[in-house]
Amino acid sequence: MKLVIDEQIKLGIGQTSVVYHGTLNAESIAAKKSTNGSSLCDESRILKIFKHKNVVKHRGLFELAGGDCLIMELALGGTLAEHLGYGKFSPTQKKSLIQQISSGLGHIHDKGIVHRDLKAENLLFKDMMREHIVIADFGSAQSYRDDVYAENDHEDVDDDEYTFKSDVYLLGLVAFQILRDLRHFDRRRLTGAVLHQGYLDNQDVCGSWEMWRMIIQSLDREPEKRPTVMEFFAAFGAPPA
C-alpha cells in the first residue's frame, strides 16, 4: 500500500493532533498524526468498529517514523461549524442534518461506544453539496458499560459520570445550533436559560414544537430524563430503515 501525506495541506488542527490531506493507493484520504507522541491505536480500534453512512470511514493505521498515522475517508465539504451562520441551509436541510447526526450517533451507541466530543467542529460534509454529513474525531471516544463508572471530564457536561445520555446532551446542543443557524453560541448560557425558564423562545425559527421539546428534554440536568438517541431521531423524522 502506498501512502503519501501532503503536510502542506492541513485539513484540521486539534489540541493533540493534526489532520493532513494525503493519498492511499491514489485514493484521496485524510491522515491524522499525533503532535504529542500519543498513540492513535485506541481511536483506530474504535473507528474500525463502525459501518454507517453517517460515521467517517476507517481506512487504516500506519506506523511511521514520527508515530502513528490514522487514515480516514476524505470529507471534502468542510466542517458543519464552518458553514453555519450564513443562511445556507433550508428548514428541510436542517432537519435532514439532525436526522443524519442522530442516526450516526445511534449506531455508535449500538456498538457500546460514547463519542464524548460531539460538536459542529467534529461533523464533516462528505462533499461540497453539503447534503451528507458524517461524525468524525473519535479521539475522546470510549467503550461504555452500565456497570462500570465512566469519569466525566467534559467542560460542557455536568453529569456525575459520562454515559450515553451525556452524548444526547451534546446532540441537543448541536441540534439547537443547527436550527438557529448559529456559528457560535454560549453552551452554558443556553442550558441555564432552558433550566430556569423550562422552554426555548422559538418564535420565527424553523422546527416543530416536538423538535424543540426534544431539544429541551435532552438538556435536562438529570440524565435519566433525557431521551435516547432514537427517541431524539423520531422527533425529526421516521427511524432509518
LUMMAR-993889 format. One record per residue (C-alpha): residue number from 0; residue in one letter; y, z, x. Coordinates in steps of 0.001 Angstrom, whole numbers, plus 500000, padded with zeros to 6 digits. Layout:
{num = NUM; residu = a; Y = Y; Z = Z; X = X}
...
# end
This chain:
{num = 0; residu = m; Y = 500000; Z = 500000; X = 500000}
{num = 1; residu = k; Y = 503371; Z = 499013; X = 501389}
{num = 2; residu = l; Y = 506192; Z = 501474; X = 500679}
{num = 3; residu = v; Y = 509778; Z = 500600; X = 501605}
{num = 4; residu = i; Y = 512600; Z = 503074; X = 500914}
{num = 5; residu = d; Y = 516233; Z = 501998; X = 500991}
{num = 6; residu = e; Y = 518120; Z = 505174; X = 501880}
{num = 7; residu = q; Y = 521404; Z = 503314; X = 501449}
{num = 8; residu = i; Y = 520835; Z = 503277; X = 497677}
{num = 9; residu = k; Y = 520809; Z = 506801; X = 496247}
{num = 10; residu = l; Y = 519792; Z = 506979; X = 492600}
{num = 11; residu = g; Y = 520288; Z = 510717; X = 492249}
{num = 12; residu = i; Y = 521156; Z = 513806; X = 494270}
{num = 13; residu = g; Y = 519855; Z = 517274; X = 493394}
{num = 14; residu = q; Y = 520106; Z = 520699; X = 494982}
{num = 15; residu = t; Y = 516915; Z = 520253; X = 496999}
{num = 16; residu = s; Y = 516145; Z = 516539; X = 496842}
{num = 17; residu = v; Y = 517488; Z = 513001; X = 496835}
{num = 18; residu = v; Y = 516098; Z = 510045; X = 494880}
{num = 19; residu = y; Y = 516318; Z = 506635; X = 496561}
{num = 20; residu = h; Y = 515642; Z = 503083; X = 495493}
{num = 21; residu = g; Y = 512558; Z = 501526; X = 497034}
{num = 22; residu = t; Y = 509649; Z = 499163; X = 496596}
{num = 23; residu = l; Y = 505913; Z = 499781; X = 496454}
{num = 24; residu = n; Y = 503898; Z = 496603; X = 496939}
{num = 25; residu = a; Y = 507039; Z = 494646; X = 495933}
{num = 26; residu = e; Y = 507484; Z = 496685; X = 492720}
{num = 27; residu = s; Y = 510870; Z = 498416; X = 492435}
{num = 28; residu = i; Y = 510426; Z = 502190; X = 492294}
{num = 29; residu = a; Y = 512299; Z = 505481; X = 492592}
{num = 30; residu = a; Y = 511428; Z = 507580; X = 495659}
{num = 31; residu = k; Y = 512151; Z = 511314; X = 495656}
{num = 32; residu = k; Y = 512420; Z = 513106; X = 499003}
{num = 33; residu = s; Y = 512976; Z = 516809; X = 499593}
{num = 34; residu = t; Y = 516093; Z = 517829; X = 501532}
{num = 35; residu = n; Y = 514943; Z = 521358; X = 502392}
{num = 36; residu = g; Y = 511410; Z = 520719; X = 503601}
{num = 37; residu = s; Y = 509767; Z = 521931; X = 500390}
{num = 38; residu = s; Y = 506583; Z = 520261; X = 499181}
{num = 39; residu = l; Y = 506584; Z = 517872; X = 496239}
{num = 40; residu = c; Y = 502836; Z = 518288; X = 495690}
{num = 41; residu = d; Y = 503165; Z = 520539; X = 492626}
{num = 42; residu = e; Y = 505666; Z = 518223; X = 490967}
{num = 43; residu = s; Y = 503428; Z = 515245; X = 491714}
{num = 44; residu = r; Y = 500368; Z = 517029; X = 490306}
{num = 45; residu = i; Y = 502199; Z = 517877; X = 487081}
{num = 46; residu = l; Y = 503781; Z = 514455; X = 486628}
{num = 47; residu = k; Y = 500414; Z = 512787; X = 487151}
{num = 48; residu = i; Y = 499077; Z = 514537; X = 484032}
{num = 49; residu = f; Y = 501358; Z = 512726; X = 481614}
{num = 50; residu = k; Y = 500660; Z = 509400; X = 479902}
{num = 51; residu = h; Y = 503513; Z = 508946; X = 477458}
{num = 52; residu = k; Y = 506147; Z = 506266; X = 476946}
{num = 53; residu = n; Y = 508942; Z = 508866; X = 476985}
{num = 54; residu = v; Y = 507923; Z = 510570; X = 480234}
{num = 55; residu = v; Y = 508721; Z = 508933; X = 483564}
{num = 56; residu = k; Y = 505589; Z = 507422; X = 485134}
{num = 57; residu = h; Y = 503967; Z = 508711; X = 488321}
{num = 58; residu = r; Y = 503328; Z = 506045; X = 490966}
{num = 59; residu = g; Y = 502048; Z = 508133; X = 493864}
{num = 60; residu = l; Y = 502726; Z = 510752; X = 496544}
{num = 61; residu = f; Y = 503145; Z = 509756; X = 500185}
{num = 62; residu = e; Y = 503253; Z = 511942; X = 503283}
{num = 63; residu = l; Y = 505977; Z = 510582; X = 505530}
{num = 64; residu = a; Y = 507300; Z = 511793; X = 508863}
{num = 65; residu = g; Y = 510123; Z = 513675; X = 507127}
{num = 66; residu = g; Y = 507912; Z = 515230; X = 504445}
{num = 67; residu = d; Y = 506542; Z = 514354; X = 501021}
{num = 68; residu = c; Y = 507822; Z = 511372; X = 499063}
{num = 69; residu = l; Y = 507177; Z = 511279; X = 495313}
{num = 70; residu = i; Y = 507079; Z = 507761; X = 493867}
{num = 71; residu = m; Y = 508016; Z = 507158; X = 490228}
{num = 72; residu = e; Y = 508806; Z = 504222; X = 487989}
{num = 73; residu = l; Y = 512360; Z = 502967; X = 488324}
{num = 74; residu = a; Y = 514635; Z = 503603; X = 485337}
{num = 75; residu = l; Y = 517438; Z = 501060; X = 485581}
{num = 76; residu = g; Y = 519735; Z = 502307; X = 482812}
{num = 77; residu = g; Y = 521038; Z = 505473; X = 484453}
{num = 78; residu = t; Y = 521118; Z = 508985; X = 483008}
{num = 79; residu = l; Y = 521980; Z = 509944; X = 479452}
{num = 80; residu = a; Y = 524820; Z = 512076; X = 480836}
{num = 81; residu = e; Y = 526463; Z = 509018; X = 482387}
{num = 82; residu = h; Y = 526652; Z = 507205; X = 479043}
{num = 83; residu = l; Y = 527753; Z = 509982; X = 476680}
{num = 84; residu = g; Y = 531381; Z = 510388; X = 475679}
{num = 85; residu = y; Y = 532242; Z = 506697; X = 475343}
{num = 86; residu = g; Y = 531153; Z = 505911; X = 471791}
{num = 87; residu = k; Y = 528262; Z = 503734; X = 472978}
{num = 88; residu = f; Y = 525656; Z = 504977; X = 470500}
{num = 89; residu = s; Y = 525483; Z = 504416; X = 466743}
{num = 90; residu = p; Y = 524169; Z = 507180; X = 464431}
{num = 91; residu = t; Y = 520825; Z = 505357; X = 464274}
{num = 92; residu = q; Y = 520627; Z = 505117; X = 468063}
{num = 93; residu = k; Y = 521453; Z = 508810; X = 468457}
{num = 94; residu = k; Y = 518667; Z = 509734; X = 466060}
{num = 95; residu = s; Y = 516239; Z = 507475; X = 467935}
{num = 96; residu = l; Y = 517104; Z = 509071; X = 471286}
{num = 97; residu = i; Y = 516476; Z = 512563; X = 469914}
{num = 98; residu = q; Y = 513180; Z = 511402; X = 468400}
{num = 99; residu = q; Y = 512062; Z = 509944; X = 471729}
{num = 100; residu = i; Y = 513016; Z = 513040; X = 473720}
{num = 101; residu = s; Y = 511242; Z = 515277; X = 471199}
{num = 102; residu = s; Y = 508141; Z = 513084; X = 471308}
{num = 103; residu = g; Y = 508030; Z = 513166; X = 475108}
{num = 104; residu = l; Y = 508556; Z = 516928; X = 475215}
{num = 105; residu = g; Y = 505816; Z = 517388; X = 472615}
{num = 106; residu = h; Y = 503405; Z = 515531; X = 474909}
{num = 107; residu = i; Y = 504467; Z = 517705; X = 477851}
{num = 108; residu = h; Y = 503790; Z = 520861; X = 475829}
{num = 109; residu = d; Y = 500449; Z = 519487; X = 474613}
{num = 110; residu = k; Y = 499422; Z = 519320; X = 478275}
{num = 111; residu = g; Y = 500294; Z = 523013; X = 478739}
{num = 112; residu = i; Y = 503477; Z = 522408; X = 480752}
{num = 113; residu = v; Y = 507023; Z = 523727; X = 480295}
{num = 114; residu = h; Y = 509747; Z = 521458; X = 481695}
{num = 115; residu = r; Y = 512330; Z = 524228; X = 482315}
{num = 116; residu = d; Y = 515237; Z = 521874; X = 483066}
{num = 117; residu = l; Y = 515737; Z = 519630; X = 480050}
{num = 118; residu = k; Y = 519299; Z = 518273; X = 480109}
{num = 119; residu = a; Y = 521188; Z = 514994; X = 479822}
{num = 120; residu = e; Y = 521194; Z = 514547; X = 483606}
{num = 121; residu = n; Y = 517374; Z = 514530; X = 483617}
{num = 122; residu = l; Y = 516975; Z = 511974; X = 480821}
{num = 123; residu = l; Y = 516855; Z = 508367; X = 482022}
{num = 124; residu = f; Y = 517188; Z = 504999; X = 480298}
{num = 125; residu = k; Y = 514453; Z = 502564; X = 481295}
{num = 126; residu = d; Y = 516773; Z = 499557; X = 481209}
{num = 127; residu = m; Y = 520369; Z = 498508; X = 480629}
{num = 128; residu = m; Y = 519792; Z = 498117; X = 476880}
{num = 129; residu = r; Y = 519786; Z = 501943; X = 476669}
{num = 130; residu = e; Y = 517233; Z = 501991; X = 473852}
{num = 131; residu = h; Y = 514227; Z = 503532; X = 475639}
{num = 132; residu = i; Y = 514652; Z = 506975; X = 477209}
{num = 133; residu = v; Y = 512295; Z = 508995; X = 479423}
{num = 134; residu = i; Y = 512159; Z = 512625; X = 480533}
{num = 135; residu = a; Y = 512349; Z = 512998; X = 484317}
{num = 136; residu = d; Y = 512712; Z = 515587; X = 487109}
{num = 137; residu = f; Y = 509746; Z = 517949; X = 486952}
{num = 138; residu = g; Y = 510804; Z = 519961; X = 489991}
{num = 139; residu = s; Y = 511112; Z = 523134; X = 487897}
{num = 140; residu = a; Y = 508137; Z = 522446; X = 485604}
{num = 141; residu = q; Y = 505236; Z = 524885; X = 485440}
{num = 142; residu = s; Y = 501940; Z = 525388; X = 483686}
{num = 143; residu = y; Y = 502226; Z = 527837; X = 480796}
{num = 144; residu = r; Y = 499716; Z = 530190; X = 479169}
{num = 145; residu = d; Y = 500432; Z = 532653; X = 476362}
{num = 146; residu = d; Y = 498574; Z = 535444; X = 478148}
{num = 147; residu = v; Y = 500415; Z = 535090; X = 481474}
{num = 148; residu = y; Y = 504007; Z = 536298; X = 481901}
{num = 149; residu = a; Y = 506352; Z = 533457; X = 482861}
{num = 150; residu = e; Y = 509520; Z = 534618; X = 484594}
{num = 151; residu = n; Y = 512756; Z = 533193; X = 483213}
{num = 152; residu = d; Y = 515458; Z = 532361; X = 485756}
{num = 153; residu = h; Y = 517284; Z = 529658; X = 483773}
{num = 154; residu = e; Y = 521033; Z = 530269; X = 483731}
{num = 155; residu = d; Y = 521462; Z = 528990; X = 480152}
{num = 156; residu = v; Y = 518402; Z = 530595; X = 478552}
{num = 157; residu = d; Y = 518448; Z = 534347; X = 477887}
{num = 158; residu = d; Y = 514786; Z = 534706; X = 476863}
{num = 159; residu = d; Y = 512840; Z = 537577; X = 478442}
{num = 160; residu = e; Y = 510262; Z = 535050; X = 479628}
{num = 161; residu = y; Y = 510236; Z = 531256; X = 479739}
{num = 162; residu = t; Y = 507972; Z = 529747; X = 477061}
{num = 163; residu = f; Y = 507623; Z = 526522; X = 475097}
{num = 164; residu = k; Y = 510313; Z = 527869; X = 472762}
{num = 165; residu = s; Y = 512693; Z = 528090; X = 475736}
{num = 166; residu = d; Y = 512296; Z = 524332; X = 476187}
{num = 167; residu = v; Y = 513049; Z = 523962; X = 472463}
{num = 168; residu = y; Y = 516309; Z = 525854; X = 473010}
{num = 169; residu = l; Y = 517304; Z = 523298; X = 475652}
{num = 170; residu = l; Y = 516191; Z = 520480; X = 473337}
{num = 171; residu = g; Y = 518581; Z = 521801; X = 470691}
{num = 172; residu = l; Y = 521439; Z = 521724; X = 473179}
{num = 173; residu = v; Y = 520623; Z = 518141; X = 474180}
{num = 174; residu = a; Y = 520422; Z = 517067; X = 470526}
{num = 175; residu = f; Y = 523825; Z = 518646; X = 469861}
{num = 176; residu = q; Y = 525291; Z = 516853; X = 472865}
{num = 177; residu = i; Y = 523914; Z = 513507; X = 471663}
{num = 178; residu = l; Y = 525063; Z = 513843; X = 468046}
{num = 179; residu = r; Y = 528545; Z = 514898; X = 469125}
{num = 180; residu = d; Y = 528621; Z = 512276; X = 471918}
{num = 181; residu = l; Y = 529772; Z = 514832; X = 474486}
{num = 182; residu = r; Y = 529786; Z = 514072; X = 478195}
{num = 183; residu = h; Y = 530271; Z = 517749; X = 478991}
{num = 184; residu = f; Y = 530265; Z = 520933; X = 476936}
{num = 185; residu = d; Y = 530047; Z = 524682; X = 477431}
{num = 186; residu = r; Y = 526468; Z = 525632; X = 476556}
{num = 187; residu = r; Y = 527168; Z = 529345; X = 476446}
{num = 188; residu = r; Y = 530192; Z = 528915; X = 474200}
{num = 189; residu = l; Y = 528270; Z = 526691; X = 471791}
{num = 190; residu = t; Y = 525404; Z = 529145; X = 471456}
{num = 191; residu = g; Y = 527810; Z = 532042; X = 470970}
{num = 192; residu = a; Y = 529592; Z = 530209; X = 468151}
{num = 193; residu = v; Y = 526312; Z = 529486; X = 466384}
{num = 194; residu = l; Y = 525101; Z = 533069; X = 466701}
{num = 195; residu = h; Y = 528371; Z = 534529; X = 465406}
{num = 196; residu = q; Y = 529031; Z = 532014; X = 462625}
{num = 197; residu = g; Y = 525484; Z = 531043; X = 461714}
{num = 198; residu = y; Y = 526445; Z = 527405; X = 461352}
{num = 199; residu = l; Y = 527925; Z = 524398; X = 463134}
{num = 200; residu = d; Y = 531050; Z = 522611; X = 461989}
{num = 201; residu = n; Y = 529512; Z = 519193; X = 461477}
{num = 202; residu = q; Y = 532174; Z = 517560; X = 459357}
{num = 203; residu = d; Y = 532714; Z = 513876; X = 460129}
{num = 204; residu = v; Y = 529795; Z = 513920; X = 462574}
{num = 205; residu = c; Y = 526597; Z = 511899; X = 462165}
{num = 206; residu = g; Y = 523362; Z = 513606; X = 461244}
{num = 207; residu = s; Y = 521916; Z = 515071; X = 458062}
{num = 208; residu = w; Y = 522137; Z = 518750; X = 457204}
{num = 209; residu = e; Y = 518413; Z = 519058; X = 458023}
{num = 210; residu = m; Y = 519091; Z = 517800; X = 461552}
{num = 211; residu = w; Y = 521922; Z = 520265; X = 462068}
{num = 212; residu = r; Y = 519867; Z = 523093; X = 460556}
{num = 213; residu = m; Y = 517125; Z = 522362; X = 463069}
{num = 214; residu = i; Y = 519611; Z = 522495; X = 465954}
{num = 215; residu = i; Y = 520941; Z = 525843; X = 464707}
{num = 216; residu = q; Y = 517403; Z = 527205; X = 464391}
{num = 217; residu = s; Y = 516496; Z = 526029; X = 467904}
{num = 218; residu = l; Y = 519357; Z = 528137; X = 469326}
{num = 219; residu = d; Y = 518211; Z = 531375; X = 467671}
{num = 220; residu = r; Y = 518302; Z = 534339; X = 470030}
{num = 221; residu = e; Y = 514722; Z = 535237; X = 469044}
{num = 222; residu = p; Y = 512331; Z = 532595; X = 470474}
{num = 223; residu = e; Y = 509694; Z = 533122; X = 467778}
{num = 224; residu = k; Y = 512197; Z = 531978; X = 465140}
{num = 225; residu = r; Y = 512775; Z = 528635; X = 466839}
{num = 226; residu = p; Y = 510882; Z = 525553; X = 465642}
{num = 227; residu = t; Y = 508135; Z = 523853; X = 467586}
{num = 228; residu = v; Y = 508960; Z = 520519; X = 469188}
{num = 229; residu = m; Y = 507085; Z = 518642; X = 466463}
{num = 230; residu = e; Y = 508952; Z = 520530; X = 463731}
{num = 231; residu = f; Y = 512145; Z = 519537; X = 465517}
{num = 232; residu = f; Y = 510931; Z = 515931; X = 465664}
{num = 233; residu = a; Y = 510112; Z = 515916; X = 461946}
{num = 234; residu = a; Y = 513744; Z = 516703; X = 461107}
{num = 235; residu = f; Y = 514770; Z = 513472; X = 462831}
{num = 236; residu = g; Y = 512025; Z = 511184; X = 461553}
{num = 237; residu = a; Y = 508338; Z = 510773; X = 460835}
{num = 238; residu = p; Y = 505890; Z = 512053; X = 463504}
{num = 239; residu = p; Y = 504783; Z = 509396; X = 466005}
{num = 240; residu = a; Y = 501503; Z = 507578; X = 465415}
# end
